[in-house]
Amino acid sequence: MKFNATQIAELVSGTVDGNPKAEVSKLSKIEEGTTGSLSFLANPKYTSFLYSTAATITLVSDDFVADKEYKTTLIRVSDPYEAFSKLLSHYNEIKHVPTPSVSDKAYISDDASCSNGISIGNYAHIDAHTTLGKNCVIHSQVYIGKNVSIGDNTIIHVGARILDDTVIGSHCVIHNNAVIGADGFGWAPNDNGSYDKVPQTGNVVLGNNVDVGANTNIDRATLGSTRIGNGVKLDNLIQIGHNVEIGDHTVIAAQTGIAGSTKIGTHCQIGGQVGISGHLTIGNRVGIQAKSGILKNLKDDAKVMGYPAFDYTAFNKSYVHFRNLHTHIKDLQSLQKKLNHD
């Protein structure tokens, strides 16, 4: 599918500087641009490529000033990276949305309800009393259990497992092999030193526009619901324990683990390999650096790092001393020798 510069400028609220009829059908890096591709210049380090790129159209910032000739048509926008990301998302939607169809190799319970425009792939399994909204895409080998509710325009990729009673909103994306609604880690010690399983009778509720990465697990609640708010973005290989609550528009990077019953606020940013203990309250707009260990509650707007985590600025100051610890030890040893000698 081809788009011309005028159409693209309308999509990204930009202005055309060059040929308004220039057409593109693919996206590219600026250094790898070819005829018929669209690229962008966001980092000044790549400015030199603008003058040699073969890309037909290039997104640049409104204030870009060229100091030599170039061949590409420019579309000027306030933020080239954001505009390119928007186009990439638009292109991806057009490219990957399948024609509505239901494979004859899929299992769909007679008691399930499927809305219009749905696509269901080979060997997908949709159990009783489950409802799928309009234009959902259920890829091959997806398992969806009983009493599941999925909103409109949600995509579930190959191998994902959506277990009983889960609620998923609209415009969500569940990536490969994610598991939503498995039992929480609930065990009670008994008198002989072994453990009895605590029944996990709750469910998982995802809001709208939630992305769940590949191999990420979200456990069902013991009672009530494990809740993931609107616009939350979860990377791959994340573990979210039972009864956890994550506020709207929080983003979490890979290999993070969140223990049961912890509540995380809105618009938080959590780095990779973070460990968060159970029954904590994390405020809104909190930033947690990668590999941190969270063992206590955090207030709104806190920025922390380390294990156990503490204030990010204080951590950096302390780290300067840690890196120089060997020199401090030498100084102390030298001073001790001097004192002993005296």
Buried (B, 14 or more C-beta within 10 A) or exposed (E): EEBBBEEBBEEBEBEBBBBBEBBBEBBBEBEEBEEBBBBBBBEEEBBEBBEEBBBBBBBBBEEBEEEEEBEBBBBBBEBBBBBBBBBEEBBEEEEEBEEBEBBEEBEBBEEBEBBEBBBBBEBBBBBBBBBBBBBBBBBBBBBBBBBBBBBBBBBBBBBBBBBBBBBBBBBBBBBBBBBBBBBBBBEEEEEEEEEEEBEBEBBBBBBBBBBBBBBBBBBBBBEBBBBBBBBBBBBBBBBBBBBBBBBBBBBBBBBBBBBBBBBBBBBBBBBBBBBBBBEBBBBBBBBBBBBBBBEEEBEEEBBBBBEEBBBBEEBEEBEEEEEEEEEEEEEEEEEEEEEEEE
